[in-house]
Amino acid sequence: MAAVLLGLLLFAMQSPPLPSRPAAADEGPPPPSPTLSPAENASSSSSSHPNGSRRRLPQILIIGVRKGGTRALIEMLSLHGAVAAAQNEVHFFDWESHFQKGLSWYLSQMPYAFPDQLTVEKTPAYFTSSKVPKRVHEMNPDMNRGSAYNPSRLPGGRQRPSGGPITR
C-alpha cells in the first residue's frame, strides 16, 4: 500500500516529461576515460549530448533482496521528471567481467540526464556481494548509506519464488 501511495505522490509532483535518453542515432561522443575522478567525470563535457544532457555516474544506488520491491521502486521513481534511471541491472560492482571494464564502461551504461536530474542505478545483487561496499566507496567516497536504498519487506509478507508462503 505504501508503494502505491508513493507512486501516486511522485506522479502528482511530476514535472513535464524530459527526455532522459536520446535516440540511439543521436548517441554523443564516447564516454570519458576511466582515469578521470568522479568529480572530473561529472564536469566533463565529453559525455554530453547536443540536447544538453550527459551521462553521469549514479547519485543513488538501489540495492535489495530478490523479490524485495526494487523493480517497483525504480519504476515509480522513473515516473518523476527529476529522475534518470539506468534501463537494466548493470552488475558493475559485483561481476568481475564488468568491473574490469572500468568506470568508462559503467558510465556508458548510465542514461543521459539533465543537470537537474538524479541518476539512479538498481542492481539487487549488490546486497549479497562483499566486494560492493568497497568498490562503491572507491567510485564515490561521498556516497553514503542514504544514497543506497534497500526496500525490504516484512518477513510475514514474503513468499517463496514458487509462490508458497515462507514458514519459520
MDAnalysis code that builds the backbone (N, CA, C; Angstrom):
import MDAnalysis as mda
import numpy as np

u = mda.Universe.empty(504, n_residues=168, atom_resindex=np.repeat(np.arange(168), 3), trajectory=True)
u.add_TopologyAttr("name", ["N", "CA", "C"] * 168)
u.add_TopologyAttr("resid", np.arange(1, 169))
u.add_TopologyAttr("resname", ["MET", "ALA", "ALA", "VAL", "LEU", "LEU", "GLY", "LEU", "LEU", "LEU", "PHE", "ALA", "MET", "GLN", "SER", "PRO", "PRO", "LEU", "PRO", "SER", "ARG", "PRO", "ALA", "ALA", "ALA", "ASP", "GLU", "GLY", "PRO", "PRO", "PRO", "PRO", "SER", "PRO", "THR", "LEU", "SER", "PRO", "ALA", "GLU", "ASN", "ALA", "SER", "SER", "SER", "SER", "SER", "SER", "HIS", "PRO", "ASN", "GLY", "SER", "ARG", "ARG", "ARG", "LEU", "PRO", "GLN", "ILE", "LEU", "ILE", "ILE", "GLY", "VAL", "ARG", "LYS", "GLY", "GLY", "THR", "ARG", "ALA", "LEU", "ILE", "GLU", "MET", "LEU", "SER", "LEU", "HIS", "GLY", "ALA", "VAL", "ALA", "ALA", "ALA", "GLN", "ASN", "GLU", "VAL", "HIS", "PHE", "PHE", "ASP", "TRP", "GLU", "SER", "HIS", "PHE", "GLN", "LYS", "GLY", "LEU", "SER", "TRP", "TYR", "LEU", "SER", "GLN", "MET", "PRO", "TYR", "ALA", "PHE", "PRO", "ASP", "GLN", "LEU", "THR", "VAL", "GLU", "LYS", "THR", "PRO", "ALA", "TYR", "PHE", "THR", "SER", "SER", "LYS", "VAL", "PRO", "LYS", "ARG", "VAL", "HIS", "GLU", "MET", "ASN", "PRO", "ASP", "MET", "ASN", "ARG", "GLY", "SER", "ALA", "TYR", "ASN", "PRO", "SER", "ARG", "LEU", "PRO", "GLY", "GLY", "ARG", "GLN", "ARG", "PRO", "SER", "GLY", "GLY", "PRO", "ILE", "THR", "ARG"])
u.atoms.positions = np.array([
    [0.820, -1.183, 0.000],
    [0.000, 0.000, 0.000],
    [0.870, 1.256, 0.000],
    [1.966, 1.198, 0.780],
    [2.860, 2.348, 0.837],
    [3.474, 2.628, -0.535],
    [3.764, 1.563, -1.287],
    [4.344, 1.738, -2.615],
    [3.369, 2.440, -3.554],
    [2.095, 2.105, -3.461],
    [1.082, 2.740, -4.299],
    [0.965, 4.220, -3.940],
    [0.957, 4.514, -2.655],
    [0.872, 5.911, -2.224],
    [2.099, 6.699, -2.669],
    [3.285, 6.091, -2.570],
    [4.495, 6.753, -3.033],
    [4.407, 7.031, -4.524],
    [3.926, 6.051, -5.287],
    [3.775, 6.234, -6.725],
    [2.813, 7.354, -7.067],
    [1.693, 7.412, -6.370],
    [0.722, 8.483, -6.612],
    [1.291, 9.846, -6.249],
    [2.032, 9.911, -5.147],
    [2.649, 11.167, -4.732],
    [3.665, 11.628, -5.769],
    [4.525, 10.721, -6.227],
    [5.507, 11.083, -7.244],
    [4.842, 11.488, -8.549],
    [3.764, 10.799, -8.913],
    [3.051, 11.145, -10.135],
    [2.450, 12.545, -10.038],
    [1.886, 12.879, -8.883],
    [1.275, 14.197, -8.695],
    [2.315, 15.302, -8.738],
    [3.535, 15.001, -8.278],
    [4.593, 16.015, -8.245],
    [5.367, 16.078, -9.552],
    [5.031, 15.233, -10.486],
    [5.786, 15.104, -11.727],
    [5.782, 16.401, -12.525],
    [6.971, 16.786, -12.945],
    [7.104, 17.947, -13.820],
    [6.887, 17.491, -15.262],
    [6.833, 18.420, -16.227],
    [6.653, 17.988, -17.616],
    [7.751, 17.000, -18.010],
    [7.419, 16.012, -18.812],
    [8.407, 14.981, -19.157],
    [9.611, 15.561, -19.879],
    [10.776, 15.112, -19.479],
    [12.031, 15.495, -20.114],
    [12.692, 14.223, -20.621],
    [13.196, 14.234, -21.827],
    [13.851, 13.013, -22.304],
    [15.131, 12.771, -21.520],
    [15.255, 11.596, -20.928],
    [16.472, 11.302, -20.181],
    [17.457, 10.498, -21.011],
    [17.021, 10.030, -22.164],
    [17.919, 9.254, -23.014],
    [17.589, 9.581, -24.473],
    [18.538, 10.137, -25.205],
    [18.263, 10.462, -26.612],
    [18.175, 9.205, -27.472],
    [17.674, 9.386, -28.673],
    [17.555, 8.268, -29.608],
    [18.931, 7.698, -29.909],
    [18.983, 6.409, -30.223],
    [20.258, 5.730, -30.450],
    [21.049, 6.380, -31.585],
    [20.384, 6.896, -32.590],
    [21.078, 7.531, -33.706],
    [21.759, 8.821, -33.283],
    [21.311, 9.415, -32.195],
    [21.872, 10.673, -31.719],
    [22.921, 10.472, -30.637],
    [23.426, 9.256, -30.483],
    [24.423, 8.998, -29.440],
    [25.565, 9.992, -29.601],
    [25.984, 10.536, -28.502],
    [27.058, 11.520, -28.495],
    [28.414, 10.852, -28.601],
    [29.462, 11.624, -28.344],
    [30.813, 11.075, -28.402],
    [31.011, 10.019, -27.319],
    [32.084, 9.251, -27.405],
    [32.309, 8.192, -26.416],
    [32.477, 8.761, -25.019],
    [32.218, 7.960, -23.991],
    [32.346, 8.420, -22.623],
    [33.795, 8.746, -22.278],
    [34.017, 9.495, -21.188],
    [35.362, 9.893, -20.817],
    [36.214, 8.702, -20.398],
    [37.527, 8.938, -20.355],
    [38.440, 7.862, -19.998],
    [38.283, 7.488, -18.535],
    [38.624, 6.232, -18.178],
    [38.436, 5.791, -16.800],
    [39.422, 6.413, -15.825],
    [40.398, 7.179, -16.314],
    [41.368, 7.783, -15.407],
    [40.813, 9.028, -14.727],
    [39.648, 9.492, -15.145],
    [39.052, 10.660, -14.524],
    [38.465, 10.307, -13.173],
    [38.569, 11.224, -12.247],
    [37.925, 11.028, -10.953],
    [36.431, 11.264, -11.135],
    [35.581, 10.803, -10.195],
    [34.145, 11.046, -10.329],
    [33.800, 12.534, -10.434],
    [34.532, 13.383, -9.716],
    [34.260, 14.817, -9.790],
    [34.593, 15.355, -11.176],
    [35.752, 14.936, -11.727],
    [36.118, 15.367, -13.071],
    [35.148, 14.792, -14.091],
    [34.718, 13.570, -13.858],
    [33.772, 12.901, -14.739],
    [32.467, 13.678, -14.826],
    [31.977, 14.151, -13.673],
    [30.712, 14.874, -13.630],
    [30.792, 16.193, -14.378],
    [31.973, 16.812, -14.392],
    [32.087, 18.109, -15.044],
    [32.574, 17.999, -16.480],
    [32.922, 16.799, -16.910],
    [33.426, 16.598, -18.259],
    [32.312, 16.768, -19.286],
    [32.645, 17.371, -20.410],
    [31.641, 17.534, -21.457],
    [31.770, 16.455, -22.525],
    [32.735, 15.529, -22.362],
    [32.932, 14.520, -23.399],
    [31.797, 13.503, -23.447],
    [30.963, 13.428, -22.397],
    [29.827, 12.516, -22.435],
    [28.532, 13.289, -22.635],
    [28.643, 14.481, -23.169],
    [27.470, 15.331, -23.367],
    [26.733, 14.968, -24.641],
    [25.470, 15.307, -24.647],
    [24.619, 15.133, -25.812],
    [24.227, 16.530, -26.290],
    [23.969, 16.718, -27.579],
    [23.607, 18.059, -28.076],
    [22.399, 18.687, -27.378],
    [21.494, 17.885, -26.790],
    [20.328, 18.483, -26.137],
    [20.647, 18.998, -24.728],
    [21.921, 18.920, -24.316],
    [22.311, 19.441, -23.009],
    [22.384, 18.390, -21.926],
    [21.961, 17.168, -22.217],
    [22.046, 16.106, -21.218],
    [23.408, 15.431, -21.338],
    [23.778, 14.688, -20.319],
    [25.035, 13.943, -20.366],
    [24.945, 12.732, -19.447],
    [25.800, 11.775, -19.695],
    [25.871, 10.601, -18.841],
    [26.629, 10.983, -17.573],
    [26.093, 10.535, -16.442],
    [26.753, 10.790, -15.160],
    [26.729, 9.518, -14.335],
    [27.729, 9.380, -13.475],
    [27.724, 8.264, -12.538],
    [26.515, 8.424, -11.630],
    [25.944, 7.329, -11.144],
    [24.724, 7.439, -10.334],
    [24.963, 8.129, -8.997],
    [23.981, 8.932, -8.610],
    [23.998, 9.545, -7.284],
    [23.288, 8.644, -6.288],
    [22.440, 7.742, -6.792],
    [21.668, 6.841, -5.931],
    [21.777, 5.419, -6.471],
    [22.049, 4.470, -5.570],
    [22.027, 3.048, -5.902],
    [20.867, 2.411, -5.151],
    [20.100, 1.606, -5.855],
    [19.036, 0.840, -5.207],
    [19.524, -0.597, -5.137],
    [19.638, -1.117, -3.918],
    [20.062, -2.490, -3.709],
    [18.957, -3.204, -2.943],
    [19.008, -4.493, -2.867],
    [17.979, -5.201, -2.121],
    [18.030, -6.679, -2.357],
    [17.056, -7.357, -1.831],
    [16.976, -8.804, -1.979],
    [16.015, -9.147, -3.113],
    [16.151, -10.361, -3.608],
    [15.267, -10.830, -4.678],
    [13.816, -10.759, -4.198],
    [12.949, -10.303, -5.041],
    [11.522, -10.146, -4.740],
    [11.277, -9.137, -3.623],
    [12.198, -8.176, -3.464],
    [12.075, -7.203, -2.388],
    [11.477, -5.875, -2.800],
    [11.100, -5.697, -4.057],
    [10.445, -4.479, -4.491],
    [11.351, -3.476, -5.172],
    [12.576, -3.873, -5.537],
    [13.486, -2.917, -6.173],
    [12.993, -2.485, -7.549],
    [12.443, -3.403, -8.334],
    [11.929, -3.046, -9.670],
    [10.764, -2.074, -9.544],
    [9.857, -2.331, -8.616],
    [8.722, -1.432, -8.424],
    [9.202, -0.047, -8.009],
    [10.198, 0.000, -7.138],
    [10.711, 1.287, -6.677],
    [11.310, 2.088, -7.822],
    [12.165, 1.468, -8.627],
    [12.796, 2.233, -9.704],
    [11.779, 2.620, -10.778],
    [10.780, 1.778, -11.018],
    [9.743, 2.130, -11.990],
    [8.961, 3.354, -11.521],
    [8.634, 3.391, -10.232],
    [7.889, 4.556, -9.709],
    [8.754, 5.808, -9.728],
    [10.004, 5.681, -9.336],
    [10.896, 6.838, -9.353],
    [11.081, 7.360, -10.775],
    [11.118, 6.448, -11.740],
    [11.314, 6.842, -13.140],
    [10.162, 7.673, -13.679],
    [9.009, 7.604, -13.044],
    [7.870, 8.413, -13.475],
    [8.105, 9.893, -13.236],
    [8.993, 10.206, -12.305],
    [9.258, 11.601, -11.957],
    [10.282, 12.179, -12.926],
    [10.057, 13.376, -13.390],
    [10.944, 14.021, -14.350],
    [12.323, 14.337, -13.813],
    [12.497, 14.330, -12.505],
    [13.795, 14.651, -11.908],
    [14.672, 13.412, -11.749],
    [14.242, 12.275, -12.282],
    [14.991, 11.027, -12.134],
    [15.299, 10.455, -13.508],
    [16.570, 10.100, -13.718],
    [17.001, 9.379, -14.916],
    [17.548, 8.041, -14.433],
    [16.875, 6.960, -14.768],
    [17.243, 5.636, -14.258],
    [17.887, 4.786, -15.340],
    [18.905, 4.024, -14.948],
    [19.518, 3.060, -15.864],
    [18.456, 2.037, -16.258],
    [18.469, 1.619, -17.507],
    [17.430, 0.735, -18.028],
    [17.529, -0.693, -17.506],
    [18.728, -1.178, -17.236],
    [18.918, -2.572, -16.836],
    [19.749, -2.655, -15.565],
    [19.778, -3.846, -14.980],
    [20.684, -4.092, -13.866],
    [22.088, -4.152, -14.449],
    [22.968, -3.265, -14.004],
    [24.285, -3.115, -14.614],
    [25.290, -4.150, -14.091],
    [25.196, -4.549, -12.843],
    [26.108, -5.525, -12.232],
    [27.565, -5.105, -12.375],
    [27.844, -3.818, -12.222],
    [29.220, -3.339, -12.343],
    [30.055, -3.705, -11.122],
    [29.523, -3.525, -9.946],
    [30.309, -3.715, -8.732],
    [30.400, -5.174, -8.286],
    [29.526, -6.044, -8.762],
    [29.541, -7.433, -8.286],
    [30.038, -8.434, -9.326],
    [30.047, -8.111, -10.603],
    [30.539, -9.034, -11.621],
    [31.944, -8.603, -12.052],
    [32.911, -9.482, -11.868],
    [34.303, -9.167, -12.218],
    [34.438, -8.747, -13.673],
    [33.756, -9.447, -14.570],
    [33.882, -9.146, -16.002],
    [33.450, -7.719, -16.310],
    [32.451, -7.204, -15.604],
    [32.016, -5.824, -15.816],
    [32.931, -4.850, -15.095],
    [33.341, -5.176, -13.883],
    [34.180, -4.272, -13.092],
    [35.523, -4.039, -13.780],
    [36.064, -5.060, -14.419],
    [37.352, -4.930, -15.093],
    [37.282, -4.021, -16.317],
    [36.104, -3.754, -16.814],
    [35.955, -2.846, -17.959],
    [36.163, -1.392, -17.567],
    [36.077, -1.090, -16.280],
    [36.393, 0.244, -15.783],
    [35.212, 1.195, -15.726],
    [35.485, 2.363, -15.131],
    [34.450, 3.378, -14.947],
    [33.894, 3.906, -16.263],
    [34.722, 3.932, -17.306],
    [34.203, 4.439, -18.588],
    [33.082, 3.536, -19.102],
    [33.232, 2.218, -18.937],
    [32.167, 1.297, -19.345],
    [30.930, 1.510, -18.479],
    [31.128, 1.630, -17.175],
    [29.997, 1.846, -16.253],
    [29.251, 3.122, -16.629],
    [30.004, 4.170, -16.914],
    [29.380, 5.436, -17.317],
    [28.582, 5.260, -18.608],
    [29.073, 4.431, -19.518],
    [28.366, 4.216, -20.785],
    [27.035, 3.488, -20.581],
    [26.843, 2.837, -19.443],
    [25.591, 2.139, -19.140],
    [24.550, 3.057, -18.509],
    [24.967, 4.269, -18.132],
    [24.057, 5.198, -17.473],
    [23.245, 5.973, -18.510],
    [22.062, 6.410, -18.126],
    [21.239, 7.181, -19.061],
    [21.767, 8.608, -19.190],
    [21.395, 9.256, -20.269],
    [21.666, 10.677, -20.374],
    [20.730, 11.386, -19.401],
    [21.246, 12.388, -18.700],
    [20.441, 13.109, -17.713],
    [20.753, 14.591, -17.799],
    [19.752, 15.399, -17.542],
    [19.933, 16.838, -17.479],
    [20.530, 17.208, -16.118],
    [21.127, 18.388, -15.995],
    [21.782, 18.761, -14.737],
    [20.883, 18.697, -13.503],
    [19.587, 18.906, -13.672],
    [18.687, 18.910, -12.513],
    [18.091, 17.523, -12.226],
    [18.540, 16.495, -12.935],
    [18.029, 15.144, -12.726],
    [19.006, 14.314, -11.895],
    [18.461, 13.402, -11.094],
    [19.264, 12.441, -10.348],
    [19.418, 11.184, -11.194],
    [20.621, 10.637, -11.223],
    [20.866, 9.389, -11.930],
    [20.789, 8.251, -10.923],
    [20.009, 7.225, -11.269],
    [19.753, 6.103, -10.356],
    [20.083, 4.792, -11.059],
    [20.727, 3.898, -10.311],
    [21.003, 2.556, -10.826],
    [20.477, 1.540, -9.829],
    [19.925, 0.421, -10.347],
    [19.362, -0.620, -9.497],
    [19.956, -1.966, -9.866],
    [20.620, -2.588, -8.895],
    [21.095, -3.957, -9.048],
    [20.946, -4.631, -7.689],
    [19.874, -5.402, -7.488],
    [19.649, -6.030, -6.183],
    [20.803, -6.915, -5.718],
    [21.547, -7.528, -6.642],
    [22.625, -8.445, -6.266],
    [23.750, -7.743, -5.506],
    [23.813, -6.426, -5.551],
    [24.833, -5.716, -4.772],
    [24.682, -6.014, -3.283],
    [23.478, -6.376, -2.877],
    [23.188, -6.655, -1.475],
    [23.948, -7.875, -0.958],
    [24.241, -8.832, -1.820],
    [24.834, -10.089, -1.377],
    [26.326, -10.209, -1.657],
    [26.947, -9.219, -2.254],
    [28.369, -9.297, -2.580],
    [29.197, -8.505, -1.576],
    [30.215, -9.144, -1.024],
    [31.062, -8.472, -0.039],
    [32.007, -7.455, -0.682],
    [32.194, -7.511, -1.998],
    [33.083, -6.590, -2.697],
    [32.434, -5.220, -2.932],
    [31.137, -5.179, -2.953],
    [30.413, -3.988, -3.395],
    [30.670, -2.746, -2.538],
    [30.576, -2.797, -1.213],
    [30.755, -1.561, -0.439],
    [32.081, -0.849, -0.706],
    [33.177, -1.609, -0.752],
    [34.487, -1.008, -1.003],
    [34.546, -0.397, -2.407],
    [34.016, -1.110, -3.385],
    [34.068, -0.620, -4.766],
    [33.211, 0.628, -4.950],
    [32.054, 0.664, -4.321],
    [31.206, 1.855, -4.408],
    [31.919, 3.039, -3.757],
    [32.532, 2.797, -2.611],
    [33.250, 3.863, -1.915],
    [34.417, 4.384, -2.751],
    [35.119, 3.490, -3.452],
    [36.216, 3.910, -4.319],
    [35.705, 4.765, -5.477],
    [34.525, 4.436, -5.993],
    [33.951, 5.212, -7.087],
    [33.529, 6.598, -6.602],
    [32.879, 6.627, -5.435],
    [32.357, 7.886, -4.919],
    [32.413, 7.859, -3.392],
    [33.483, 8.401, -2.798],
    [33.609, 8.391, -1.341],
    [32.485, 9.150, -0.629],
    [31.815, 10.032, -1.348],
    [30.733, 10.808, -0.737],
    [29.415, 10.052, -0.707],
    [29.332, 8.934, -1.432],
    [28.094, 8.160, -1.413],
    [28.027, 7.414, -0.084],
    [26.980, 7.653, 0.653],
    [26.839, 7.001, 1.955],
    [25.621, 6.102, 1.949],
    [25.280, 5.563, 3.091],
    [24.153, 4.643, 3.161],
    [22.841, 5.282, 2.743],
    [22.722, 6.585, 2.893],
    [21.496, 7.258, 2.481],
    [21.339, 7.303, 0.981],
    [22.427, 7.067, 0.245],
    [22.383, 7.094, -1.210],
    [22.151, 5.717, -1.812],
    [22.176, 4.694, -0.967],
    [21.896, 3.336, -1.425],
    [20.668, 2.862, -0.663],
    [19.601, 2.607, -1.382],
    [18.323, 2.282, -0.744],
    [18.027, 0.805, -0.862],
    [17.599, 0.204, 0.230],
    [17.244, -1.214, 0.269],
    [15.789, -1.332, 0.688],
    [14.861, -1.497, -0.262],
    [13.456, -1.649, 0.116],
    [13.202, -3.058, 0.636],
    [13.165, -3.213, 1.932],
    [12.929, -4.547, 2.481],
    [11.460, -4.709, 2.831],
    [11.040, -5.946, 2.918],
    [9.651, -6.246, 3.244],
    [9.611, -7.005, 4.557],
    [8.494, -6.945, 5.209],
    [8.329, -7.687, 6.453],
    [8.327, -9.181, 6.160],
    [9.023, -9.988, 6.984],
    [9.085, -11.417, 6.714],
    [7.712, -12.077, 6.624],
    [6.727, -11.598, 7.352],
    [5.399, -12.208, 7.316],
    [4.730, -12.100, 5.969],
    [5.131, -11.139, 5.153],
    [4.514, -10.945, 3.848],
    [5.310, -11.539, 2.707],
    [6.456, -12.151, 2.992],
    [7.297, -12.692, 1.932],
    [6.749, -14.010, 1.411],
    [7.035, -14.268, 0.151],
    [6.605, -15.508, -0.496],
    [7.832, -16.198, -1.089],
    [7.775, -17.500, -1.171],
    [8.824, -18.257, -1.856],
    [8.699, -17.967, -3.357],
    [9.819, -18.089, -4.102],
    [9.714, -17.918, -5.554],
    [8.689, -18.861, -6.171],
    [8.434, -20.011, -5.526],
    [7.458, -20.957, -6.059],
    [6.025, -20.523, -5.771],
    [5.860, -19.497, -4.934],
    [4.528, -18.978, -4.667],
    [3.989, -19.278, -3.288],
    [4.517, -20.279, -2.597],
    [4.042, -20.615, -1.254],
    [4.637, -19.702, -0.200],
    [3.961, -19.538, 0.921],
    [4.495, -18.662, 1.962],
    [5.731, -19.265, 2.621],
    [6.600, -18.401, 3.123],
    [7.780, -18.842, 3.850],
    [7.359, -19.124, 5.282],
    [7.673, -20.295, 5.765],
    [7.326, -20.643, 7.147],
    [8.576, -20.644, 7.992],
    [8.388, -20.432, 9.275],
    [9.538, -20.414, 10.178],
    [9.649, -21.690, 10.938],
])
